[in-house]
């Protein structure tokens, strides 16, 4: 991997050059996170402190199996993060801290998508998308659009594709074998790329992620300000299995849209025409910050090399979600973290992260 230094831009489309986006369950080199600090996002200092504790648990669960890259805003924040990690007994040699300021923690959406081609001169590359804060909803948060450039210049220096397309990592999930699942609510939304038709969006996914089949779902869950990100509703757990959010309570506003998505998934097939195995995960019921419903979902888990980390919400379905996912990941340890204070910011574990794949399978 190239050392930090002069940025290099790659011309052309990743798929045409043999690059692909690996599935999250494939082997990773590292996870990328940004240390929490935005009090507006989490409604006050006390909640930010609670979110810091969640981050320490998150890093503790993952760092033994892969590197952790952590962005901090300043030397003071660097020292604070190190102190909290050391208090938890986390070995610092597997945690690399970079002083790259961020506005907020939602790395999945403003960070790059990593693609790999082991046979290429540069076996790992980044795709730097345009981040417009989920359809221009939050002017201040759109400043995090620059993070991939800062990463390239200051942290890892891998080459970068810049397609000039608005896109967020939480809007897709891939199986590493030619399929991507996404939602019409997000990728066909006029607040992202109004000049692109459905066919053009599909071609964009094929050209940049190196997929051949797009699995279109409809809408996301209540409280989701991202316009239906798929990482709250459907996730690949292996090339042929999809975990799907489902709400049993017919009076809940999530029941009908999630039932529609489930019905669609049950009719979908992979690139060979074979149906997927669909496994339902329960929902944790409505979660509110005061009178604001927030997008709580067990599907927002992160798949690490040795551990799958799952957001919990102090609900009776927490244990069922853990047990179901442990069956889906028998070779990994499934760890739950209470994330109610994190979801006050309208996202949880997967939303805060981005995986950097290993350069070889």
C-alpha atoms as a printed R data frame, in Angstrom:
    type eleno elety resid chain resno       x       y       z
1   ATOM     1    CA   UNK     A     1   0.000   0.000   0.000
2   ATOM     2    CA   UNK     A     2   1.248   3.444  -0.892
3   ATOM     3    CA   UNK     A     3   2.497   5.669   1.906
4   ATOM     4    CA   UNK     A     4   0.786   8.983   2.642
5   ATOM     5    CA   UNK     A     5   1.999  11.715   0.377
6   ATOM     6    CA   UNK     A     6   1.155  13.160  -2.974
7   ATOM     7    CA   UNK     A     7  -2.403  12.105  -3.881
8   ATOM     8    CA   UNK     A     8  -2.886  10.012  -6.988
9   ATOM     9    CA   UNK     A     9  -6.082  10.043  -9.030
10  ATOM    10    CA   UNK     A    10  -7.063   7.033 -11.095
11  ATOM    11    CA   UNK     A    11  -8.766   7.592 -14.434
12  ATOM    12    CA   UNK     A    12 -11.463   5.333 -15.839
13  ATOM    13    CA   UNK     A    13 -14.080   3.176 -14.144
14  ATOM    14    CA   UNK     A    14 -13.082   0.723 -11.415
15  ATOM    15    CA   UNK     A    15 -14.821  -2.336 -12.885
16  ATOM    16    CA   UNK     A    16 -13.214  -1.825 -16.282
17  ATOM    17    CA   UNK     A    17  -9.825  -1.846 -14.537
18  ATOM    18    CA   UNK     A    18 -10.620  -5.051 -12.643
19  ATOM    19    CA   UNK     A    19 -11.505  -3.503  -9.285
20  ATOM    20    CA   UNK     A    20 -14.459  -4.682  -7.215
21  ATOM    21    CA   UNK     A    21 -16.046  -3.870  -3.888
22  ATOM    22    CA   UNK     A    22 -15.609  -6.881  -1.593
23  ATOM    23    CA   UNK     A    23 -18.389  -8.015   0.721
24  ATOM    24    CA   UNK     A    24 -18.055  -6.891   4.315
25  ATOM    25    CA   UNK     A    25 -17.762 -10.512   5.456
26  ATOM    26    CA   UNK     A    26 -14.583 -10.927   3.357
27  ATOM    27    CA   UNK     A    27 -11.201 -10.442   5.028
28  ATOM    28    CA   UNK     A    28 -10.495  -6.880   6.156
29  ATOM    29    CA   UNK     A    29  -7.322  -4.967   6.854
30  ATOM    30    CA   UNK     A    30  -8.977  -2.317   9.017
31  ATOM    31    CA   UNK     A    31 -12.083  -0.464  10.093
32  ATOM    32    CA   UNK     A    32 -12.306   3.350   9.882
33  ATOM    33    CA   UNK     A    33 -14.114   5.401  12.534
34  ATOM    34    CA   UNK     A    34 -14.308   9.046  13.647
35  ATOM    35    CA   UNK     A    35 -14.299   9.829  17.379
36  ATOM    36    CA   UNK     A    36 -17.667  11.291  18.515
37  ATOM    37    CA   UNK     A    37 -17.811  14.937  19.537
38  ATOM    38    CA   UNK     A    38 -20.810  16.695  17.955
39  ATOM    39    CA   UNK     A    39 -23.150  17.691  20.775
40  ATOM    40    CA   UNK     A    40 -25.836  18.858  18.350
41  ATOM    41    CA   UNK     A    41 -26.065  15.359  16.891
42  ATOM    42    CA   UNK     A    42 -26.455  13.621  20.243
43  ATOM    43    CA   UNK     A    43 -28.402  16.296  22.139
44  ATOM    44    CA   UNK     A    44 -25.784  17.354  24.660
45  ATOM    45    CA   UNK     A    45 -22.427  16.672  26.281
46  ATOM    46    CA   UNK     A    46 -23.648  13.870  28.542
47  ATOM    47    CA   UNK     A    47 -24.924  11.856  25.594
48  ATOM    48    CA   UNK     A    48 -21.641  12.381  23.734
49  ATOM    49    CA   UNK     A    49 -19.808  10.928  26.749
50  ATOM    50    CA   UNK     A    50 -22.118   7.910  26.589
51  ATOM    51    CA   UNK     A    51 -21.421   7.555  22.866
52  ATOM    52    CA   UNK     A    52 -17.691   7.638  23.624
53  ATOM    53    CA   UNK     A    53 -18.247   4.641  25.911
54  ATOM    54    CA   UNK     A    54 -20.023   2.866  23.063
55  ATOM    55    CA   UNK     A    55 -17.037   3.543  20.813
56  ATOM    56    CA   UNK     A    56 -14.638   2.086  23.367
57  ATOM    57    CA   UNK     A    57 -16.747  -1.092  23.533
58  ATOM    58    CA   UNK     A    58 -16.957  -1.182  19.726
59  ATOM    59    CA   UNK     A    59 -13.198  -0.868  19.272
60  ATOM    60    CA   UNK     A    60 -12.557  -3.363  22.072
61  ATOM    61    CA   UNK     A    61 -14.737  -5.940  20.315
62  ATOM    62    CA   UNK     A    62 -12.971  -5.561  16.952
63  ATOM    63    CA   UNK     A    63  -9.338  -4.546  17.367
64  ATOM    64    CA   UNK     A    64  -7.954  -7.994  18.116
65  ATOM    65    CA   UNK     A    65  -8.922  -9.174  14.649
66  ATOM    66    CA   UNK     A    66  -7.997  -6.153  12.519
67  ATOM    67    CA   UNK     A    67  -6.548  -2.671  12.647
68  ATOM    68    CA   UNK     A    68  -8.683   0.274  13.731
69  ATOM    69    CA   UNK     A    69  -8.145   3.671  12.079
70  ATOM    70    CA   UNK     A    70  -9.604   6.466  14.172
71  ATOM    71    CA   UNK     A    71  -9.982  10.096  13.141
72  ATOM    72    CA   UNK     A    72  -9.784  12.807  15.822
73  ATOM    73    CA   UNK     A    73 -10.162  16.570  15.545
74  ATOM    74    CA   UNK     A    74  -7.217  17.761  17.630
75  ATOM    75    CA   UNK     A    75  -4.345  16.824  19.886
76  ATOM    76    CA   UNK     A    76  -6.669  17.250  22.863
77  ATOM    77    CA   UNK     A    77  -9.212  14.828  21.373
78  ATOM    78    CA   UNK     A    78  -6.357  12.474  20.500
79  ATOM    79    CA   UNK     A    79  -5.255  12.407  24.135
80  ATOM    80    CA   UNK     A    80  -8.832  11.935  25.362
81  ATOM    81    CA   UNK     A    81  -9.422   8.996  23.023
82  ATOM    82    CA   UNK     A    82  -6.133   7.341  23.961
83  ATOM    83    CA   UNK     A    83  -6.878   7.716  27.671
84  ATOM    84    CA   UNK     A    84 -10.313   6.109  27.329
85  ATOM    85    CA   UNK     A    85  -8.978   3.277  25.183
86  ATOM    86    CA   UNK     A    86  -6.126   2.581  27.586
87  ATOM    87    CA   UNK     A    87  -8.538   2.547  30.532
88  ATOM    88    CA   UNK     A    88 -10.342  -0.266  28.732
89  ATOM    89    CA   UNK     A    89  -7.104  -2.192  28.257
90  ATOM    90    CA   UNK     A    90  -7.015  -1.735  24.488
91  ATOM    91    CA   UNK     A    91  -3.580  -2.359  22.973
92  ATOM    92    CA   UNK     A    92  -2.701   0.812  21.093
93  ATOM    93    CA   UNK     A    93  -0.519  -0.909  18.473
94  ATOM    94    CA   UNK     A    94  -3.654  -2.038  16.626
95  ATOM    95    CA   UNK     A    95  -5.308   1.404  16.802
96  ATOM    96    CA   UNK     A    96  -3.968   4.087  14.472
97  ATOM    97    CA   UNK     A    97  -5.134   7.591  15.328
98  ATOM    98    CA   UNK     A    98  -5.114  10.307  12.661
99  ATOM    99    CA   UNK     A    99  -5.629  14.008  13.388
100 ATOM   100    CA   UNK     A   100  -8.135  14.631  10.605
101 ATOM   101    CA   UNK     A   101 -11.023  16.868  11.766
102 ATOM   102    CA   UNK     A   102 -14.599  15.769  11.103
103 ATOM   103    CA   UNK     A   103 -17.948  17.441  11.677
104 ATOM   104    CA   UNK     A   104 -19.663  14.212  12.657
105 ATOM   105    CA   UNK     A   105 -19.295  10.449  13.004
106 ATOM   106    CA   UNK     A   106 -21.163   9.048   9.976
107 ATOM   107    CA   UNK     A   107 -18.109   7.643   8.236
108 ATOM   108    CA   UNK     A   108 -20.074   5.069   6.230
109 ATOM   109    CA   UNK     A   109 -21.647   7.859   4.222
110 ATOM   110    CA   UNK     A   110 -18.956  10.497   3.800
111 ATOM   111    CA   UNK     A   111 -15.988   8.147   3.741
112 ATOM   112    CA   UNK     A   112 -14.694   6.390   0.637
113 ATOM   113    CA   UNK     A   113 -15.679   3.018  -0.720
114 ATOM   114    CA   UNK     A   114 -12.657   0.742  -0.888
115 ATOM   115    CA   UNK     A   115 -12.215  -1.476  -3.943
116 ATOM   116    CA   UNK     A   116  -9.585  -4.126  -4.633
117 ATOM   117    CA   UNK     A   117  -7.739  -5.693  -7.530
118 ATOM   118    CA   UNK     A   118  -4.859  -7.919  -6.318
119 ATOM   119    CA   UNK     A   119  -3.388  -8.061  -9.828
120 ATOM   120    CA   UNK     A   120  -3.212  -4.282 -10.293
121 ATOM   121    CA   UNK     A   121  -0.257  -2.000  -9.637
122 ATOM   122    CA   UNK     A   122  -2.334  -0.518  -6.817
123 ATOM   123    CA   UNK     A   123  -4.182  -3.497  -5.257
124 ATOM   124    CA   UNK     A   124  -6.383  -1.245  -3.076
125 ATOM   125    CA   UNK     A   125  -8.065   1.967  -4.225
126 ATOM   126    CA   UNK     A   126 -10.729   4.330  -2.921
127 ATOM   127    CA   UNK     A   127 -13.814   5.728  -4.602
128 ATOM   128    CA   UNK     A   128 -14.422   9.291  -3.442
129 ATOM   129    CA   UNK     A   129 -18.108  10.051  -3.880
130 ATOM   130    CA   UNK     A   130 -19.835  13.391  -3.404
131 ATOM   131    CA   UNK     A   131 -21.412  13.603   0.052
132 ATOM   132    CA   UNK     A   132 -24.265  16.127   0.114
133 ATOM   133    CA   UNK     A   133 -25.523  15.251   3.625
134 ATOM   134    CA   UNK     A   134 -28.332  12.963   2.519
135 ATOM   135    CA   UNK     A   135 -29.943  15.171  -0.060
136 ATOM   136    CA   UNK     A   136 -28.774  18.565   1.252
137 ATOM   137    CA   UNK     A   137 -30.542  18.122   4.590
138 ATOM   138    CA   UNK     A   138 -27.702  19.407   6.795
139 ATOM   139    CA   UNK     A   139 -25.467  22.150   5.420
140 ATOM   140    CA   UNK     A   140 -22.841  21.908   8.166
141 ATOM   141    CA   UNK     A   141 -22.494  18.124   7.902
142 ATOM   142    CA   UNK     A   142 -21.840  18.325   4.160
143 ATOM   143    CA   UNK     A   143 -18.395  19.688   5.077
144 ATOM   144    CA   UNK     A   144 -17.361  16.079   5.734
145 ATOM   145    CA   UNK     A   145 -17.357  15.618   1.969
146 ATOM   146    CA   UNK     A   146 -13.608  16.356   2.089
147 ATOM   147    CA   UNK     A   147 -12.675  13.466   4.413
148 ATOM   148    CA   UNK     A   148 -11.527  11.015   1.672
149 ATOM   149    CA   UNK     A   149  -9.152  13.657   0.287
150 ATOM   150    CA   UNK     A   150  -7.729  14.242   3.779
151 ATOM   151    CA   UNK     A   151  -7.364  10.498   4.328
152 ATOM   152    CA   UNK     A   152  -5.460  10.134   1.081
153 ATOM   153    CA   UNK     A   153  -3.139  13.047   1.784
154 ATOM   154    CA   UNK     A   154  -2.556  12.470   5.501
155 ATOM   155    CA   UNK     A   155  -3.267   8.854   6.366
156 ATOM   156    CA   UNK     A   156  -2.922   6.141   3.726
157 ATOM   157    CA   UNK     A   157  -2.209   7.664   0.323
158 ATOM   158    CA   UNK     A   158  -3.925   4.955  -1.741
159 ATOM   159    CA   UNK     A   159  -5.073   6.068  -5.226
160 ATOM   160    CA   UNK     A   160  -8.571   7.376  -5.744
161 ATOM   161    CA   UNK     A   161 -11.356   7.308  -8.297
162 ATOM   162    CA   UNK     A   162 -13.546  10.432  -8.378
163 ATOM   163    CA   UNK     A   163 -16.704   9.792 -10.427
164 ATOM   164    CA   UNK     A   164 -18.467  13.029  -9.418
165 ATOM   165    CA   UNK     A   165 -21.592  11.182  -8.250
166 ATOM   166    CA   UNK     A   166 -23.581  11.711  -5.042
167 ATOM   167    CA   UNK     A   167 -23.565   8.455  -3.106
168 ATOM   168    CA   UNK     A   168 -23.420   7.111   0.463
169 ATOM   169    CA   UNK     A   169 -21.989   3.815   1.612
170 ATOM   170    CA   UNK     A   170 -25.011   2.961   3.749
171 ATOM   171    CA   UNK     A   171 -27.213   2.860   0.662
172 ATOM   172    CA   UNK     A   172 -25.801  -0.448  -0.614
173 ATOM   173    CA   UNK     A   173 -24.662  -3.870   0.531
174 ATOM   174    CA   UNK     A   174 -22.826  -6.337  -1.718
175 ATOM   175    CA   UNK     A   175 -22.337 -10.110  -1.599
176 ATOM   176    CA   UNK     A   176 -18.927 -10.019  -3.295
177 ATOM   177    CA   UNK     A   177 -20.224 -12.235  -6.091
178 ATOM   178    CA   UNK     A   178 -21.973  -9.809  -8.378
179 ATOM   179    CA   UNK     A   179 -25.058  -8.720  -6.407
180 ATOM   180    CA   UNK     A   180 -25.875  -5.468  -4.644
181 ATOM   181    CA   UNK     A   181 -28.983  -4.711  -2.587
182 ATOM   182    CA   UNK     A   182 -30.273  -1.140  -2.325
183 ATOM   183    CA   UNK     A   183 -33.504   0.884  -2.136
184 ATOM   184    CA   UNK     A   184 -35.451   2.926  -4.623
185 ATOM   185    CA   UNK     A   185 -36.230   5.459  -1.894
186 ATOM   186    CA   UNK     A   186 -32.560   6.413  -1.655
187 ATOM   187    CA   UNK     A   187 -30.767   5.827  -4.948
188 ATOM   188    CA   UNK     A   188 -33.641   7.034  -7.133
189 ATOM   189    CA   UNK     A   189 -34.339  10.045  -4.926
190 ATOM   190    CA   UNK     A   190 -34.285  13.375  -6.739
191 ATOM   191    CA   UNK     A   191 -32.196  14.924  -3.962
192 ATOM   192    CA   UNK     A   192 -29.158  12.793  -4.873
193 ATOM   193    CA   UNK     A   193 -28.526  12.617  -8.629
194 ATOM   194    CA   UNK     A   194 -31.617  14.095 -10.307
195 ATOM   195    CA   UNK     A   195 -30.060  13.827 -13.759
196 ATOM   196    CA   UNK     A   196 -29.615  10.044 -13.558
197 ATOM   197    CA   UNK     A   197 -32.312   7.604 -14.651
198 ATOM   198    CA   UNK     A   198 -32.845   4.201 -13.031
199 ATOM   199    CA   UNK     A   199 -30.824   2.552 -15.802
200 ATOM   200    CA   UNK     A   200 -28.013   5.078 -15.362
201 ATOM   201    CA   UNK     A   201 -27.956   4.448 -11.593
202 ATOM   202    CA   UNK     A   202 -27.744   0.720 -12.251
203 ATOM   203    CA   UNK     A   203 -24.886   1.272 -14.685
204 ATOM   204    CA   UNK     A   204 -23.131   3.446 -12.095
205 ATOM   205    CA   UNK     A   205 -23.271   0.592  -9.583
206 ATOM   206    CA   UNK     A   206 -22.023  -1.899 -12.157
207 ATOM   207    CA   UNK     A   207 -19.192   0.370 -13.316
208 ATOM   208    CA   UNK     A   208 -17.926   1.307  -9.852
209 ATOM   209    CA   UNK     A   209 -18.718  -1.625  -7.551
210 ATOM   210    CA   UNK     A   210 -18.250  -4.313 -10.231
211 ATOM   211    CA   UNK     A   211 -21.663  -5.919  -9.718
212 ATOM   212    CA   UNK     A   212 -23.899  -7.475 -12.324
213 ATOM   213    CA   UNK     A   213 -27.270  -7.618 -10.585
214 ATOM   214    CA   UNK     A   214 -29.095  -4.914  -8.617
215 ATOM   215    CA   UNK     A   215 -31.642  -6.053  -6.030
216 ATOM   216    CA   UNK     A   216 -34.086  -3.177  -5.632
217 ATOM   217    CA   UNK     A   217 -36.035  -2.849  -2.379
218 ATOM   218    CA   UNK     A   218 -38.570  -0.093  -1.757
219 ATOM   219    CA   UNK     A   219 -38.442   1.980   1.452
220 ATOM   220    CA   UNK     A   220 -36.437   2.123   4.656
221 ATOM   221    CA   UNK     A   221 -37.547   2.376   8.278
222 ATOM   222    CA   UNK     A   222 -39.304   5.088  10.237
223 ATOM   223    CA   UNK     A   223 -37.067   7.855  11.583
224 ATOM   224    CA   UNK     A   224 -34.370   7.345   8.944
225 ATOM   225    CA   UNK     A   225 -33.223  10.723   7.622
226 ATOM   226    CA   UNK     A   226 -31.088   9.060   4.935
227 ATOM   227    CA   UNK     A   227 -34.115   8.265   2.742
228 ATOM   228    CA   UNK     A   228 -34.041   4.520   3.199
229 ATOM   229    CA   UNK     A   229 -30.498   3.289   3.649
230 ATOM   230    CA   UNK     A   230 -30.394  -0.446   3.137
231 ATOM   231    CA   UNK     A   231 -28.057  -1.118   6.069
232 ATOM   232    CA   UNK     A   232 -31.049  -0.786   8.384
233 ATOM   233    CA   UNK     A   233 -33.213  -3.273   6.485
234 ATOM   234    CA   UNK     A   234 -31.263  -5.953   4.554
235 ATOM   235    CA   UNK     A   235 -27.686  -7.258   4.791
236 ATOM   236    CA   UNK     A   236 -25.730 -10.063   3.167
237 ATOM   237    CA   UNK     A   237 -24.285 -12.424   5.771
238 ATOM   238    CA   UNK     A   238 -22.680 -14.674   3.151
239 ATOM   239    CA   UNK     A   239 -22.907 -14.801  -0.664
240 ATOM   240    CA   UNK     A   240 -26.288 -16.569  -0.637
241 ATOM   241    CA   UNK     A   241 -27.916 -15.392   2.612
242 ATOM   242    CA   UNK     A   242 -29.665 -12.093   3.372
243 ATOM   243    CA   UNK     A   243 -30.734 -11.020   6.841
244 ATOM   244    CA   UNK     A   244 -33.904  -8.940   6.593
245 ATOM   245    CA   UNK     A   245 -35.595  -6.656   9.119
246 ATOM   246    CA   UNK     A   246 -39.173  -7.563   9.938
247 ATOM   247    CA   UNK     A   247 -41.769  -5.950  12.209
248 ATOM   248    CA   UNK     A   248 -44.400  -8.371  13.529
249 ATOM   249    CA   UNK     A   249 -46.602  -5.656  15.046
250 ATOM   250    CA   UNK     A   250 -49.090  -4.787  12.301
251 ATOM   251    CA   UNK     A   251 -49.911  -1.478  14.018
252 ATOM   252    CA   UNK     A   252 -46.282  -0.294  13.756
253 ATOM   253    CA   UNK     A   253 -45.508   2.009  10.835
254 ATOM   254    CA   UNK     A   254 -42.574  -0.208   9.877
255 ATOM   255    CA   UNK     A   255 -44.735  -3.302   9.378
256 ATOM   256    CA   UNK     A   256 -45.997  -2.701   5.841
257 ATOM   257    CA   UNK     A   257 -42.783  -1.372   4.209
258 ATOM   258    CA   UNK     A   258 -40.690  -4.138   5.782
259 ATOM   259    CA   UNK     A   259 -43.220  -6.801   4.732
260 ATOM   260    CA   UNK     A   260 -43.051  -5.450   1.176
261 ATOM   261    CA   UNK     A   261 -39.256  -5.643   1.206
262 ATOM   262    CA   UNK     A   262 -39.360  -9.195   2.566
263 ATOM   263    CA   UNK     A   263 -41.787 -10.263  -0.153
264 ATOM   264    CA   UNK     A   264 -39.445  -8.792  -2.785
265 ATOM   265    CA   UNK     A   265 -36.401 -10.548  -1.331
266 ATOM   266    CA   UNK     A   266 -38.171 -13.907  -1.308
267 ATOM   267    CA   UNK     A   267 -38.631 -13.612  -5.077
268 ATOM   268    CA   UNK     A   268 -35.088 -12.448  -5.857
269 ATOM   269    CA   UNK     A   269 -32.250 -14.577  -7.221
270 ATOM   270    CA   UNK     A   270 -28.486 -14.306  -7.470
271 ATOM   271    CA   UNK     A   271 -26.447 -14.020 -10.665
272 ATOM   272    CA   UNK     A   272 -26.913 -17.762 -11.263
273 ATOM   273    CA   UNK     A   273 -30.679 -17.557 -10.907
274 ATOM   274    CA   UNK     A   274 -30.724 -19.264  -7.507
275 ATOM   275    CA   UNK     A   275 -32.951 -17.859  -4.744
276 ATOM   276    CA   UNK     A   276 -31.355 -16.416  -1.664
277 ATOM   277    CA   UNK     A   277 -31.814 -17.776   1.824
278 ATOM   278    CA   UNK     A   278 -33.765 -15.055   3.629
279 ATOM   279    CA   UNK     A   279 -33.519 -14.880   7.428
280 ATOM   280    CA   UNK     A   280 -35.802 -12.517   9.325
281 ATOM   281    CA   UNK     A   281 -34.422 -10.380  12.132
282 ATOM   282    CA   UNK     A   282 -36.943  -8.776  14.499
283 ATOM   283    CA   UNK     A   283 -37.164  -5.065  15.084
284 ATOM   284    CA   UNK     A   284 -36.592  -3.557  18.560
285 ATOM   285    CA   UNK     A   285 -39.920  -1.723  18.556
286 ATOM   286    CA   UNK     A   286 -40.211   2.070  18.462
287 ATOM   287    CA   UNK     A   287 -37.308   3.989  20.009
288 ATOM   288    CA   UNK     A   288 -37.701   7.703  20.665
289 ATOM   289    CA   UNK     A   289 -35.635  10.659  21.702
290 ATOM   290    CA   UNK     A   290 -38.351  12.644  23.469
291 ATOM   291    CA   UNK     A   291 -41.044  12.718  20.746
292 ATOM   292    CA   UNK     A   292 -38.713  11.985  17.813
293 ATOM   293    CA   UNK     A   293 -38.737   8.434  16.486
294 ATOM   294    CA   UNK     A   294 -35.191   7.307  15.693
295 ATOM   295    CA   UNK     A   295 -34.130   4.532  13.253
296 ATOM   296    CA   UNK     A   296 -33.326   1.674  15.615
297 ATOM   297    CA   UNK     A   297 -32.527  -1.592  13.816
298 ATOM   298    CA   UNK     A   298 -30.471  -4.673  14.584
299 ATOM   299    CA   UNK     A   299 -29.483  -4.788  10.894
300 ATOM   300    CA   UNK     A   300 -27.021  -1.960  11.490
301 ATOM   301    CA   UNK     A   301 -24.411  -4.470  12.670
302 ATOM   302    CA   UNK     A   302 -20.749  -4.459  11.636
303 ATOM   303    CA   UNK     A   303 -19.045  -7.626  10.375
304 ATOM   304    CA   UNK     A   304 -15.417  -7.737  11.500
305 ATOM   305    CA   UNK     A   305 -12.855 -10.448  10.834
306 ATOM   306    CA   UNK     A   306 -13.457 -12.227  14.134
307 ATOM   307    CA   UNK     A   307 -16.452 -10.423  15.607
308 ATOM   308    CA   UNK     A   308 -19.885  -9.218  14.517
309 ATOM   309    CA   UNK     A   309 -20.922  -6.196  16.583
310 ATOM   310    CA   UNK     A   310 -24.660  -5.607  16.923
311 ATOM   311    CA   UNK     A   311 -26.537  -2.547  18.235
312 ATOM   312    CA   UNK     A   312 -28.929  -3.323  21.087
313 ATOM   313    CA   UNK     A   313 -31.736  -1.188  22.509
314 ATOM   314    CA   UNK     A   314 -32.675  -2.728  25.879
315 ATOM   315    CA   UNK     A   315 -35.612  -4.512  24.241
316 ATOM   316    CA   UNK     A   316 -36.905  -8.054  24.620
317 ATOM   317    CA   UNK     A   317 -35.844  -8.780  21.026
318 ATOM   318    CA   UNK     A   318 -32.164  -8.010  21.748
319 ATOM   319    CA   UNK     A   319 -31.449 -11.613  22.722
320 ATOM   320    CA   UNK     A   320 -33.311 -13.012  19.720
321 ATOM   321    CA   UNK     A   321 -31.321 -10.794  17.357
322 ATOM   322    CA   UNK     A   322 -28.024 -11.919  18.915
323 ATOM   323    CA   UNK     A   323 -29.003 -15.597  18.749
324 ATOM   324    CA   UNK     A   324 -30.149 -15.348  15.124
325 ATOM   325    CA   UNK     A   325 -26.973 -13.610  14.008
326 ATOM   326    CA   UNK     A   326 -24.768 -16.071  15.904
327 ATOM   327    CA   UNK     A   327 -26.291 -18.871  13.821
328 ATOM   328    CA   UNK     A   328 -25.556 -16.890  10.659
329 ATOM   329    CA   UNK     A   329 -21.938 -16.246  11.707
330 ATOM   330    CA   UNK     A   330 -20.822 -19.504  13.368
331 ATOM   331    CA   UNK     A   331 -17.122 -18.741  12.881
332 ATOM   332    CA   UNK     A   332 -17.358 -15.289  14.457
333 ATOM   333    CA   UNK     A   333 -18.280 -14.106  17.930
334 ATOM   334    CA   UNK     A   334 -21.428 -11.979  17.965
335 ATOM   335    CA   UNK     A   335 -21.222  -9.131  20.490
336 ATOM   336    CA   UNK     A   336 -24.044  -6.766  21.387
337 ATOM   337    CA   UNK     A   337 -23.592  -3.154  22.511
338 ATOM   338    CA   UNK     A   338 -26.382  -1.052  24.005
339 ATOM   339    CA   UNK     A   339 -26.728   1.783  21.451
340 ATOM   340    CA   UNK     A   340 -29.773   3.812  22.424
341 ATOM   341    CA   UNK     A   341 -27.715   6.967  23.019
342 ATOM   342    CA   UNK     A   342 -25.941   6.450  19.666
343 ATOM   343    CA   UNK     A   343 -29.192   6.058  17.723
344 ATOM   344    CA   UNK     A   344 -30.335   9.426  19.099
345 ATOM   345    CA   UNK     A   345 -28.026  10.738  16.361
346 ATOM   346    CA   UNK     A   346 -30.106   8.755  13.782
347 ATOM   347    CA   UNK     A   347 -27.606   5.972  13.157
348 ATOM   348    CA   UNK     A   348 -25.684   3.249  14.931
349 ATOM   349    CA   UNK     A   349 -22.634   1.017  14.486
350 ATOM   350    CA   UNK     A   350 -22.605   0.333  10.762
351 ATOM   351    CA   UNK     A   351 -23.347   3.983   9.977
352 ATOM   352    CA   UNK     A   352 -20.243   5.092  11.871
353 ATOM   353    CA   UNK     A   353 -17.871   2.719  10.113
354 ATOM   354    CA   UNK     A   354 -16.184   1.887   6.837
355 ATOM   355    CA   UNK     A   355 -14.281  -1.322   6.187
356 ATOM   356    CA   UNK     A   356 -10.943  -1.327   4.417
357 ATOM   357    CA   UNK     A   357 -10.555  -4.732   2.774
358 ATOM   358    CA   UNK     A   358  -7.370  -6.719   2.628
359 ATOM   359    CA   UNK     A   359  -5.647  -6.493  -0.749
360 ATOM   360    CA   UNK     A   360  -5.824 -10.265  -1.229
361 ATOM   361    CA   UNK     A   361  -8.710 -12.685  -0.808
